Amino acid sequence: MQDMTKSRAQAEQLLDKQAEQAKAKRPQGHGRVERGLDAVAYHPEGFGRFGRMFPELARARFGDTLSQEQEVMKAIAATMIKTGDLGAPIEKAEPVDENPAIMAGYTYFGQFIDHDITFDPASDLDRDNDPNATEDFRTARLDLDSIYGRGPADQPYLYNPDLTIKLGFDKTPAYLKGKKRFDVQRAPRDESGEVEDAHQDCPRAIIGDKRNDENNIVLQIHVLWQRFHNRIMLDLAKPSTAKGNERPGITGLAAFNTAQRIVRWHYQWVVLHDFVRRIVGDKMFHAVYNGGKPDIQFYKPEAARYPFMPVEFSVAAYRFGHSMVRPSYSLSAAIPHQKTNSLERLAIFKPNFSCDDVQSLNGFRPLPPEWGVDWSFFLPDVKSDLPKPTKELPFGNFVRPQPAYRIDSMLVDPLASLPDLRNERPDRRSLPSLNLQRGIALGLPSGQAVARRMGLTPLTDEQLWIDEGNLTDEAAVKARREMFKANFAQLHENAPLWYYILREAELTDQVKTAFEDDDKKKRTAKLGGSRLGDVGGRIVAEVLIGLVVADSQSYLVQVPNWRPKVKDMSVPGARFELSDVVNYVAAEQPARRRFYRPRSRSRASEEAKPSAGTPIEA
């Protein structure tokens, strides 16, 4: 213990020294070294474009005109909403909706991954779009550019002087006892005096991708990886006496480059060996990963100048995550339960945005006090001691971790009416309608065509549109059958790829499940949706594994037999998963270090007006 304390003290002294040296350096100006030359990227910028995984397949047609096709998509979308489903209280299991194999944290980790590799602000739903001419405004690599931005040379405001990543205010629930949770750093108010308080913007996140602030859960996944980087930086600053790895502490740009590589490789490992394996199942994962020598049959990035993002993945297969979204969540025992003395969870969003909202998980605003997440509510194998139970709050009965919803052809009610930020017409606020219309705008092939191309027997019309699947409500079953009958000419053996993939998952690994219906009658049904099926699973596995193979700096290319280093992987069957990232970050809380003297304001004033003078915890 004494050696650990001494090592940690040495590490912090090195980091503090590095911070002081960094502050003393004059910024590079005109006539000095050009910005960025001290940290040249391994890859050229613009390393991203959309394309087709199956360019030989014709686009699916659902009408003679685009407007006719859109009407068919809207009709399908109307049958994909669980009307009135606002979620159950935290102590109630939901066997029809909940996925026993995947916990809720993976829904938002999947969203975080999506933001790391795709961003298409340019395609238009009201015209045909050429994927090959559509730029992906993210790099087609699992490289955490949403965390690192363009690096400390080009975006120094993301970093502390010691090259740890800047964090925001402490938002830890009181009962977590030292397991720190933080907001991201946020833009200060306009201090010119020329903007009235009523016209000040809600403090926006200063991060590499603004989309990671769009809800309170994906935001905290973002913070988790920021803190993972900071913990690695602290560990590198400790001198190592391990046999064969003796070294002094490392700080500065050398430590940053090393930490960035370590963090990226651990992230790639978690994406492949944890997230992909859960989503596609062990059999499909091992078939594609193939012991570290991937067997990729359909995603061929080497045929393009740079690795590209297939629209079959980004517009169809990877949107499976929308069906996993719950209508409401509990962030912790404190939020909302101790605050409201209620068992009800927080809605995923409210239609009307408010910077002071404490009734939903709406993003693009600072986290309210104590809204830091308790990861034991979202991930397996994370432990936390809950508060003492009361009559109103029997914490021991809480469903924890909260499961994700099943991967199937039904989405929760709130996703039928997304928050309206641009005065959109109603069908452009329905997430299933948006997804289906985007599929026709980008000319996706049908699900049956892709299945045949893979050498699989396609699902029949009966399986796709008539069978109950996970639909346990008679009215919902009837509505879908009637919709198919009314649009038979357009949908006969011709299902939209996104819908096909969801329905395929719904019919996969069906298990007899007991439940109580809305009339309190006990029933059983064979329910699926614990993972993707063969078409969806193959697309997702090949693209995510293929992106790592195509990245010359990935662990699979640089050190194919590499294993995570922050956990003992020598034990047979050992796995490194997202929960291990949480546990590693929580294992040792770095001491508080002030890089700047804070201004003499109250904490409440600081939180309302964040500034460069705010004390930052590494």
C-alpha positions as CSV (number, residue, x, y, z in Angstrom):
1,M,0.0,0.0,0.0
2,Q,2.9,2.4,0.9
3,D,4.5,1.6,-2.5
4,M,1.2,2.4,-4.3
5,T,0.8,5.7,-2.5
6,K,4.4,6.6,-3.3
7,S,3.9,5.6,-7.0
8,R,0.7,7.6,-7.3
9,A,2.3,10.6,-5.7
10,Q,5.2,10.4,-8.1
11,A,2.8,10.2,-11.0
12,E,0.8,13.2,-9.9
13,Q,4.0,15.2,-9.4
14,L,5.0,14.3,-13.0
15,L,1.6,15.3,-14.4
16,D,1.7,18.6,-12.4
17,K,5.2,19.4,-13.7
18,Q,4.0,18.6,-17.3
19,A,1.0,20.9,-16.8
20,E,3.2,23.8,-15.6
21,Q,5.5,23.4,-18.5
22,A,2.6,23.3,-20.9
23,K,1.2,26.5,-19.5
24,A,4.5,28.2,-19.8
25,K,4.8,27.6,-23.5
26,R,3.8,30.5,-25.8
27,P,1.0,29.6,-28.3
28,Q,2.4,29.0,-31.8
29,G,1.7,32.1,-33.8
30,H,2.4,33.4,-37.3
31,G,6.0,32.6,-38.4
32,R,6.3,29.7,-36.0
33,V,5.7,26.0,-36.6
34,E,2.5,25.5,-38.4
35,R,-0.3,24.1,-36.3
36,G,-0.7,20.4,-36.4
37,L,2.8,19.5,-37.6
38,D,3.8,18.4,-34.2
39,A,1.0,15.8,-34.3
40,V,0.6,14.7,-37.9
41,A,-2.4,12.3,-38.4
42,Y,-1.7,8.8,-39.6
43,H,-4.6,9.0,-42.0
44,P,-5.7,11.8,-44.4
45,E,-8.8,13.7,-43.4
46,G,-11.9,13.0,-45.4
47,F,-11.3,9.3,-44.7
48,G,-15.0,8.5,-44.9
49,R,-17.7,8.0,-47.5
50,F,-20.8,6.0,-47.8
51,G,-21.2,3.2,-50.4
52,R,-22.9,0.0,-51.1
53,M,-22.2,-3.4,-49.6
54,F,-24.2,-5.1,-52.4
55,P,-23.8,-2.8,-55.4
56,E,-25.0,-5.6,-57.7
57,L,-28.5,-5.6,-56.1
58,A,-31.2,-3.4,-57.6
59,R,-33.0,-1.0,-55.3
60,A,-36.3,-2.2,-54.0
61,R,-39.4,-0.4,-55.5
62,F,-42.6,0.2,-53.6
63,G,-44.5,2.4,-56.1
64,D,-44.2,4.2,-59.3
65,T,-43.2,7.5,-57.8
66,L,-41.3,8.6,-54.7
67,S,-44.4,9.9,-53.1
68,Q,-46.2,6.6,-53.6
69,E,-43.3,4.8,-52.0
70,Q,-43.3,7.2,-49.0
71,E,-47.0,6.4,-48.4
72,V,-46.2,2.7,-48.3
73,M,-43.4,3.4,-45.8
74,K,-45.7,5.5,-43.6
75,A,-48.3,2.7,-43.6
76,I,-45.6,0.1,-42.5
77,A,-44.3,2.6,-39.8
78,A,-47.8,3.0,-38.3
79,T,-47.8,-0.8,-37.5
80,M,-44.4,-0.6,-35.8
81,I,-45.3,1.5,-32.7
82,K,-46.3,0.1,-29.3
83,T,-49.1,2.6,-28.8
84,G,-49.4,3.8,-25.2
85,D,-46.3,2.0,-24.0
86,L,-44.7,4.4,-21.5
87,G,-42.8,1.7,-19.5
88,A,-43.4,0.0,-16.2
89,P,-42.2,1.0,-12.7
90,I,-38.6,0.0,-11.8
91,E,-39.7,-3.0,-9.6
92,K,-41.8,-4.6,-12.4
93,A,-40.3,-7.0,-14.9
94,E,-41.6,-6.7,-18.5
95,P,-41.2,-10.2,-20.0
96,V,-42.8,-9.4,-23.4
97,D,-40.7,-6.3,-24.0
98,E,-37.5,-6.9,-22.2
99,N,-34.5,-8.7,-23.7
100,P,-33.1,-11.1,-21.1
101,A,-29.7,-11.3,-22.9
102,I,-28.8,-7.7,-23.4
103,M,-28.8,-4.9,-20.8
104,A,-29.9,-1.3,-21.4
105,G,-26.3,0.1,-21.4
106,Y,-25.6,-1.6,-24.7
107,T,-28.4,0.4,-26.4
108,Y,-26.5,3.6,-25.7
109,F,-23.1,2.2,-26.2
110,G,-24.4,1.2,-29.7
111,Q,-25.5,4.8,-30.2
112,F,-22.0,6.0,-29.1
113,I,-20.4,3.6,-31.6
114,D,-22.7,4.9,-34.3
115,H,-21.6,8.5,-33.6
116,D,-18.0,7.4,-33.8
117,I,-18.3,6.1,-37.3
118,T,-21.2,7.7,-39.2
119,F,-22.7,11.2,-39.7
120,D,-24.8,12.1,-42.8
121,P,-26.2,15.6,-42.6
122,A,-26.6,15.9,-46.4
123,S,-28.9,13.2,-47.8
124,D,-32.5,14.3,-48.6
125,L,-35.6,12.2,-48.0
126,D,-37.4,13.8,-50.9
127,R,-35.1,12.8,-53.7
128,D,-33.0,9.8,-54.7
129,N,-29.5,9.9,-53.2
130,D,-26.3,8.3,-54.5
131,P,-24.5,6.7,-51.5
132,N,-21.2,6.8,-53.4
133,A,-21.4,10.6,-53.6
134,T,-22.5,11.0,-50.0
135,E,-19.7,12.0,-47.5
136,D,-19.5,10.4,-44.1
137,F,-18.5,13.2,-41.9
138,R,-17.0,10.8,-39.4
139,T,-13.9,8.7,-40.0
140,A,-14.8,5.1,-41.0
141,R,-12.7,3.8,-38.1
142,L,-13.3,2.8,-34.5
143,D,-10.9,5.5,-33.4
144,L,-12.9,7.6,-30.8
145,D,-12.6,10.8,-32.8
146,S,-15.7,11.9,-30.9
147,I,-13.6,11.8,-27.7
148,Y,-10.2,13.0,-29.1
149,G,-11.5,15.5,-31.7
150,R,-8.6,16.5,-33.9
151,G,-6.2,16.2,-31.0
152,P,-4.6,18.7,-28.5
153,A,-2.6,20.5,-31.2
154,D,-5.7,21.5,-33.1
155,Q,-8.4,21.5,-30.4
156,P,-6.5,22.4,-27.2
157,Y,-9.7,23.5,-25.5
158,L,-10.7,19.8,-25.1
159,Y,-7.6,19.1,-22.9
160,N,-5.9,20.1,-19.7
161,P,-2.3,21.2,-19.8
162,D,-1.1,17.7,-18.8
163,L,-3.1,16.3,-21.8
164,T,-5.8,14.6,-19.8
165,I,-9.3,15.4,-21.1
166,K,-11.2,18.2,-19.5
167,L,-14.3,17.2,-17.6
168,G,-17.3,19.2,-16.1
169,F,-18.9,19.4,-12.7
170,D,-19.3,16.5,-10.3
171,K,-22.8,15.0,-10.6
172,T,-22.4,12.0,-8.3
173,P,-25.4,10.7,-6.5
174,A,-24.7,11.0,-2.7
175,Y,-25.1,7.3,-2.0
176,L,-22.4,6.2,-4.5
177,K,-19.8,7.3,-1.9
178,G,-16.8,8.4,-3.9
179,K,-17.6,6.7,-7.2
180,K,-17.3,9.9,-9.1
181,R,-19.6,10.9,-12.0
182,F,-19.1,14.0,-14.1
183,D,-20.7,16.1,-16.7
184,V,-18.7,17.1,-19.8
185,Q,-17.2,20.5,-20.0
186,R,-19.6,23.1,-21.3
187,A,-19.5,26.4,-23.1
188,P,-19.6,29.5,-20.9
189,R,-22.3,32.1,-21.2
190,D,-21.7,35.2,-23.3
191,E,-20.0,37.5,-20.8
192,S,-20.1,40.6,-23.0
193,G,-23.1,42.1,-21.2
194,E,-24.7,42.5,-24.6
195,V,-26.9,39.4,-24.4
196,E,-29.8,39.4,-22.0
197,D,-30.1,36.4,-19.6
198,A,-33.3,35.3,-21.2
199,H,-31.5,35.0,-24.6
200,Q,-28.5,33.1,-23.3
201,D,-28.1,29.6,-24.7
202,C,-28.3,26.5,-22.6
203,P,-24.6,25.6,-22.0
204,R,-23.6,23.2,-24.8
205,A,-21.1,20.4,-24.5
206,I,-17.6,21.1,-25.7
207,I,-16.8,17.7,-27.1
208,G,-15.7,16.1,-30.3
209,D,-19.3,15.2,-31.5
210,K,-22.3,17.2,-30.3
211,R,-24.6,14.2,-30.9
212,N,-23.1,12.6,-27.8
213,D,-24.9,15.2,-25.8
214,E,-28.4,14.4,-27.2
215,N,-29.5,12.3,-24.2
216,N,-28.2,11.9,-20.7
217,I,-27.2,8.3,-21.1
218,V,-25.0,8.4,-24.2
219,L,-23.4,11.5,-22.7
220,Q,-22.3,9.5,-19.7
221,I,-20.9,6.8,-22.0
222,H,-18.9,9.6,-23.6
223,V,-17.6,10.7,-20.1
224,L,-16.7,7.1,-19.3
225,W,-14.3,6.9,-22.2
226,Q,-12.9,10.4,-21.4
227,R,-12.2,9.2,-17.9
228,F,-10.7,5.9,-19.2
229,H,-8.1,8.1,-21.1
230,N,-7.4,10.1,-17.9
231,R,-6.9,7.0,-15.8
232,I,-4.5,5.5,-18.4
233,M,-2.6,8.8,-18.4
234,L,-2.2,8.6,-14.6
235,D,-1.0,5.0,-14.8
236,L,1.5,5.9,-17.5
237,A,2.9,8.7,-15.2
238,K,3.6,6.1,-12.5
239,P,7.1,4.5,-12.7
240,S,6.9,0.8,-13.5
241,T,9.0,-1.7,-11.7
242,A,7.4,-4.8,-13.3
243,K,10.0,-7.3,-14.4
244,G,10.7,-6.8,-18.1
245,N,8.8,-3.5,-18.2
246,E,10.9,-1.3,-16.0
247,R,10.5,2.4,-16.9
248,P,10.2,5.8,-15.4
249,G,6.9,7.6,-15.5
250,I,5.8,9.0,-18.9
251,T,4.1,12.3,-19.4
252,G,3.6,14.9,-22.1
253,L,2.9,14.1,-25.8
254,A,4.6,10.8,-25.6
255,A,2.2,9.7,-22.8
256,F,-0.7,11.1,-24.7
257,N,0.1,9.2,-27.9
258,T,0.6,6.0,-25.9
259,A,-2.6,6.5,-23.9
260,Q,-4.6,7.2,-27.1
261,R,-3.4,4.0,-28.7
262,I,-4.1,2.0,-25.5
263,V,-7.6,3.5,-25.1
264,R,-8.5,3.0,-28.8
265,W,-7.4,-0.7,-28.7
266,H,-9.4,-1.4,-25.6
267,Y,-12.4,0.3,-27.2
268,Q,-12.0,-1.7,-30.4
269,W,-11.8,-4.9,-28.3
270,V,-15.0,-4.0,-26.3
271,V,-16.8,-3.2,-29.5
272,L,-15.9,-6.5,-31.1
273,H,-15.7,-9.0,-28.3
274,D,-18.5,-7.6,-26.1
275,F,-20.9,-5.5,-28.1
276,V,-20.8,-7.3,-31.5
277,R,-20.7,-10.7,-29.8
278,R,-23.9,-9.9,-27.8
279,I,-25.8,-8.4,-30.7
280,V,-25.1,-11.1,-33.3
281,G,-24.6,-14.1,-31.1
282,D,-21.6,-16.3,-30.5
283,K,-22.0,-18.4,-33.6
284,M,-22.0,-15.4,-36.0
285,F,-19.3,-13.5,-34.1
286,H,-16.9,-16.5,-34.2
287,A,-17.7,-17.2,-37.9
288,V,-16.7,-13.7,-38.9
289,Y,-14.0,-12.9,-36.4
290,N,-12.4,-16.3,-37.0
291,G,-10.0,-16.2,-34.2
292,G,-8.5,-12.9,-35.2
293,K,-8.2,-13.7,-38.9
294,P,-11.6,-12.3,-40.0
295,D,-13.6,-14.1,-42.7
296,I,-15.4,-11.3,-44.4
297,Q,-17.4,-12.3,-47.4
298,F,-19.5,-9.3,-48.4
299,Y,-18.0,-6.0,-47.0
300,K,-15.1,-5.2,-49.3
301,P,-13.5,-1.9,-48.2
302,E,-10.3,-2.7,-50.1
303,A,-12.3,-2.2,-53.4
304,A,-12.6,1.5,-52.5
305,R,-9.9,4.1,-52.0
306,Y,-10.7,4.3,-48.3
307,P,-12.9,2.1,-46.0
308,F,-16.5,3.2,-46.7
309,M,-19.7,3.0,-44.6
310,P,-22.2,0.7,-46.4
311,V,-25.8,2.2,-46.4
312,E,-27.1,-1.4,-45.9
313,F,-25.4,-1.1,-42.5
314,S,-25.9,2.6,-41.6
315,V,-29.5,3.0,-42.9
316,A,-30.8,-0.5,-42.2
317,A,-28.9,-3.1,-40.2
318,Y,-27.4,-0.9,-37.6
319,R,-30.7,0.8,-36.8
320,F,-31.7,-2.3,-34.9
321,G,-30.9,-0.3,-31.8
322,H,-34.0,1.8,-32.2
323,S,-36.1,-1.2,-31.2
324,M,-34.0,-1.7,-28.1
325,V,-34.9,1.7,-26.6
326,R,-37.0,1.6,-23.5
327,P,-39.6,4.4,-23.0
328,S,-38.2,5.3,-19.6
329,Y,-35.1,4.6,-17.5
330,S,-33.8,5.0,-14.0
331,L,-30.3,6.6,-13.8
332,S,-29.8,5.5,-10.3
333,A,-31.5,4.9,-7.0
334,A,-31.4,8.7,-6.5
335,I,-32.7,9.7,-9.9
336,P,-35.6,9.7,-10.1
337,H,-36.5,7.6,-7.1
338,Q,-35.1,9.3,-4.0
339,K,-35.9,12.7,-5.6
340,T,-39.5,11.8,-6.3
341,N,-40.1,9.1,-3.7
342,S,-41.6,7.2,-6.6
343,L,-41.0,3.9,-8.5
344,E,-41.7,5.6,-11.9
345,R,-38.7,6.0,-14.2
346,L,-37.7,9.1,-16.3
347,A,-39.1,9.5,-19.8
348,I,-36.5,9.3,-22.6
349,F,-37.5,12.8,-23.7
350,K,-40.2,15.5,-23.5
351,P,-41.5,17.2,-26.6
352,N,-40.7,20.6,-25.3
353,F,-37.0,21.4,-24.5
354,S,-36.1,23.0,-21.3
355,C,-32.6,23.7,-19.9
356,D,-33.9,23.1,-16.4
357,D,-35.8,19.8,-17.2
358,V,-35.7,17.2,-14.4
359,Q,-38.5,15.0,-15.8
360,S,-36.8,13.5,-18.9
361,L,-33.5,12.4,-20.3
362,N,-33.4,15.2,-22.9
363,G,-29.9,16.3,-23.7
364,F,-28.1,19.4,-25.0
365,R,-28.1,20.8,-21.4
366,P,-26.0,20.4,-18.3
367,L,-26.7,17.3,-16.1
368,P,-28.7,18.4,-13.1
369,P,-27.2,17.7,-9.6
370,E,-26.8,14.0,-8.7
371,W,-27.7,12.9,-12.3
372,G,-24.6,10.9,-12.6
373,V,-25.4,7.3,-13.7
374,D,-25.1,4.3,-11.4
375,W,-23.8,1.8,-14.0
376,S,-25.3,-1.1,-12.0
377,F,-28.6,0.0,-13.4
378,F,-27.4,-0.4,-17.0
379,L,-24.6,-3.1,-17.1
380,P,-24.0,-6.5,-15.7
381,D,-21.1,-7.2,-13.3
382,V,-21.0,-3.7,-11.8
383,K,-21.6,-3.5,-8.1
384,S,-22.9,-0.6,-6.0
385,D,-24.4,-0.4,-2.6
386,L,-27.9,1.0,-2.7
387,P,-29.4,3.2,-0.1
388,K,-31.4,1.7,2.8
389,P,-34.8,0.6,1.5
390,T,-38.0,2.3,2.6
391,K,-41.6,1.2,2.4
392,E,-42.1,3.4,-0.7
393,L,-38.7,2.5,-2.2
394,P,-37.8,-1.2,-1.8
395,F,-34.5,-1.0,-3.5
396,G,-33.8,-4.7,-3.2
397,N,-36.8,-5.4,-5.5
398,F,-35.6,-3.1,-8.3
399,V,-35.0,-4.7,-11.7
400,R,-31.3,-4.0,-11.9
401,P,-29.6,-3.8,-14.4
402,Q,-32.5,-2.7,-16.5
403,P,-32.7,-4.9,-19.7
404,A,-32.8,-3.4,-23.2
405,Y,-36.0,-4.1,-25.1
406,R,-36.1,-6.9,-27.6
407,I,-34.8,-6.5,-31.1
408,D,-38.0,-6.8,-33.0
409,S,-40.4,-4.9,-35.4
410,M,-42.0,-2.8,-32.6
411,L,-40.7,0.6,-31.3
412,V,-41.9,2.3,-28.1
413,D,-44.6,5.0,-28.3
414,P,-42.3,8.1,-27.7
415,L,-40.4,7.3,-30.9
416,A,-43.5,8.0,-32.9
417,S,-43.3,11.6,-32.0
418,L,-39.7,12.9,-31.7
419,P,-39.0,16.3,-30.3
420,D,-39.8,18.9,-33.0
421,L,-36.8,21.1,-33.4
422,R,-37.4,22.2,-37.0
423,N,-41.2,22.4,-37.4
424,E,-41.3,19.0,-39.2
425,R,-44.5,17.5,-40.5
426,P,-45.7,14.5,-38.4
427,D,-44.3,11.7,-40.5
428,R,-40.9,13.3,-40.2
429,R,-41.1,13.1,-36.5
430,S,-41.9,9.3,-36.4
431,L,-38.6,7.4,-36.1
432,P,-39.8,4.2,-37.9
433,S,-41.2,6.4,-40.8
434,L,-37.9,8.3,-41.0
435,N,-35.9,5.1,-41.1
436,L,-38.1,3.6,-43.8
437,Q,-38.2,6.7,-45.9
438,R,-34.4,7.1,-45.7
439,G,-34.1,3.5,-47.0
440,I,-36.0,4.3,-50.2
441,A,-34.2,7.7,-50.6
442,L,-30.8,5.9,-50.6
443,G,-32.0,3.0,-52.8
444,L,-31.6,0.0,-50.5
445,P,-32.4,-3.5,-51.9
446,S,-35.1,-5.5,-50.3
447,G,-34.4,-7.8,-47.4
448,Q,-35.2,-10.8,-49.5
449,A,-32.7,-9.8,-52.2
450,V,-29.9,-9.5,-49.6
451,A,-30.8,-12.8,-48.0
452,R,-30.7,-14.5,-51.4
453,R,-27.3,-12.8,-52.1
454,M,-26.0,-14.3,-48.9
455,G,-27.2,-17.8,-50.0
456,L,-30.0,-17.8,-47.4
457,T,-33.6,-18.8,-47.8
458,P,-35.6,-15.5,-47.4
459,L,-38.4,-15.1,-44.9
460,T,-41.8,-15.7,-46.4
461,D,-44.6,-13.1,-46.6
462,E,-46.4,-15.2,-43.9
463,Q,-43.4,-14.9,-41.6
464,L,-42.9,-11.2,-42.3
465,W,-46.4,-9.9,-42.1
466,I,-48.9,-12.5,-40.9
467,D,-47.3,-14.4,-38.0
468,E,-47.7,-12.9,-34.5
469,G,-44.0,-13.0,-33.7
470,N,-43.6,-10.7,-30.6
471,L,-46.9,-9.0,-31.2
472,T,-49.1,-10.2,-28.3
473,D,-51.8,-7.5,-28.8
474,E,-54.6,-8.8,-31.1
475,A,-55.3,-5.3,-32.5
476,A,-51.6,-4.8,-33.4
477,V,-51.6,-8.2,-35.2
478,K,-54.8,-7.3,-37.1
479,A,-53.5,-3.8,-38.1
480,R,-50.3,-5.3,-39.6
481,R,-52.1,-8.0,-41.5
482,E,-54.6,-5.4,-43.0
483,M,-51.7,-3.1,-43.9
484,F,-50.0,-5.9,-45.8
485,K,-53.3,-6.9,-47.6
486,A,-53.8,-3.2,-48.6
487,N,-50.2,-3.0,-50.0
488,F,-49.8,-6.5,-51.2
489,A,-48.7,-5.5,-54.7
490,Q,-45.8,-3.4,-53.3
491,L,-44.8,-5.8,-50.4
492,H,-45.2,-9.3,-51.8
493,E,-41.7,-10.8,-51.4
494,N,-40.3,-7.3,-51.2
495,A,-39.8,-6.1,-47.6
496,P,-37.8,-2.9,-46.7
497,L,-34.4,-4.0,-45.5
498,W,-34.6,-2.4,-42.1
499,Y,-38.0,-4.0,-41.4
500,Y,-36.8,-7.3,-42.7
501,I,-33.8,-7.3,-40.3
502,L,-36.0,-6.4,-37.3
503,R,-38.6,-9.1,-38.1
504,E,-35.8,-11.7,-38.7
505,A,-34.4,-11.0,-35.3
506,E,-37.9,-11.2,-33.8
507,L,-38.3,-14.7,-35.2
508,T,-34.8,-15.8,-34.0
509,D,-34.2,-17.9,-30.9
510,Q,-37.8,-17.9,-29.9
511,V,-38.4,-19.0,-26.3
512,K,-41.7,-19.9,-24.6
513,T,-42.4,-17.0,-22.3
514,A,-45.0,-16.5,-19.6
515,F,-46.6,-13.1,-19.1
516,E,-49.7,-11.2,-18.0
517,D,-51.6,-9.3,-20.6
518,D,-53.3,-5.9,-20.4
519,D,-56.4,-7.7,-19.1
520,K,-54.4,-9.3,-16.3
521,K,-54.8,-12.7,-17.9
522,K,-51.9,-15.2,-17.7
523,R,-50.6,-16.2,-21.1
524,T,-47.6,-17.7,-22.8
525,A,-46.1,-17.0,-26.2
526,K,-42.9,-17.9,-28.1
527,L,-40.9,-14.7,-28.2
528,G,-37.6,-13.9,-29.9
529,G,-35.5,-10.9,-30.5
530,S,-32.6,-11.6,-28.1
531,R,-30.1,-11.1,-31.0
532,L,-29.9,-10.3,-34.7
533,G,-30.7,-13.0,-37.2
534,D,-28.5,-14.2,-40.1
535,V,-28.9,-11.2,-42.5
536,G,-28.7,-8.5,-39.9
537,G,-26.0,-10.2,-37.9
538,R,-23.8,-10.8,-40.9
539,I,-24.0,-7.2,-42.0
540,V,-23.3,-5.8,-38.5
541,A,-20.5,-8.2,-37.7
542,E,-18.7,-7.9,-41.1
543,V,-18.8,-4.0,-41.1
544,L,-17.7,-3.5,-37.5
545,I,-15.0,-6.2,-37.7
546,G,-14.1,-5.1,-41.2
547,L,-13.5,-1.5,-40.1
548,V,-11.0,-2.7,-37.6
549,V,-9.3,-4.9,-40.2
550,A,-9.1,-1.9,-42.6
551,D,-7.6,0.4,-40.0
552,S,-3.8,0.2,-40.3
553,Q,-3.4,1.4,-36.7
554,S,-5.9,-1.0,-35.1
555,Y,-4.9,-3.8,-32.7
556,L,-5.8,-6.5,-35.3
557,V,-3.3,-5.1,-37.8
558,Q,-0.6,-3.9,-35.5
559,V,-0.5,-6.7,-32.9
560,P,-3.1,-9.4,-33.8
561,N,-2.5,-11.4,-30.7
562,W,-2.9,-8.3,-28.4
563,R,-5.1,-8.6,-25.3
564,P,-6.4,-5.9,-23.0
565,K,-3.9,-4.8,-20.4
566,V,-6.0,-3.3,-17.6
567,K,-7.4,-6.7,-16.6
568,D,-5.9,-10.1,-16.0
569,M,-6.7,-12.0,-19.2
570,S,-4.6,-15.0,-18.4
571,V,-7.5,-16.8,-16.7
572,P,-9.2,-19.2,-19.1
573,G,-12.4,-17.8,-20.4
574,A,-11.6,-14.2,-19.2
575,R,-13.5,-11.5,-21.1
576,F,-12.9,-7.8,-21.2
577,E,-16.3,-6.0,-21.4
578,L,-17.8,-2.5,-21.0
579,S,-18.4,-3.2,-17.3
580,D,-14.6,-3.7,-17.0
581,V,-14.0,-0.2,-18.3
582,V,-16.4,1.1,-15.6
583,N,-14.7,-0.9,-12.9
584,Y,-11.2,0.1,-14.0
585,V,-12.1,3.8,-14.0
586,A,-13.8,3.5,-10.6
587,A,-10.9,1.5,-9.0
588,E,-8.7,4.4,-8.2
589,Q,-10.0,8.0,-8.0
590,P,-7.2,10.4,-8.8
591,A,-6.5,13.1,-6.3
592,R,-8.0,16.5,-6.9
593,R,-5.5,18.7,-8.8
594,R,-6.1,22.4,-9.6
595,F,-4.5,23.7,-12.8
596,Y,-6.0,27.2,-12.4
597,R,-7.1,29.4,-9.6
598,P,-10.9,29.4,-9.6
599,R,-12.8,32.6,-9.6
600,S,-14.5,33.7,-6.4
601,R,-18.0,32.7,-7.3
602,S,-20.5,30.4,-5.5
603,R,-20.8,26.9,-6.8
604,A,-24.3,27.6,-8.1
605,S,-23.0,30.6,-10.0
606,E,-20.1,28.6,-11.4
607,E,-22.5,25.9,-12.6
608,A,-24.7,28.5,-14.3
609,K,-21.7,30.2,-15.8
610,P,-18.9,27.7,-16.6
611,S,-15.6,29.3,-17.5
612,A,-11.9,28.6,-18.1
613,G,-11.4,29.4,-14.4
614,T,-13.5,26.4,-13.3
615,P,-11.5,23.8,-11.2
616,I,-11.2,20.6,-13.2
617,E,-10.8,17.2,-11.7
618,A,-8.6,14.8,-13.6
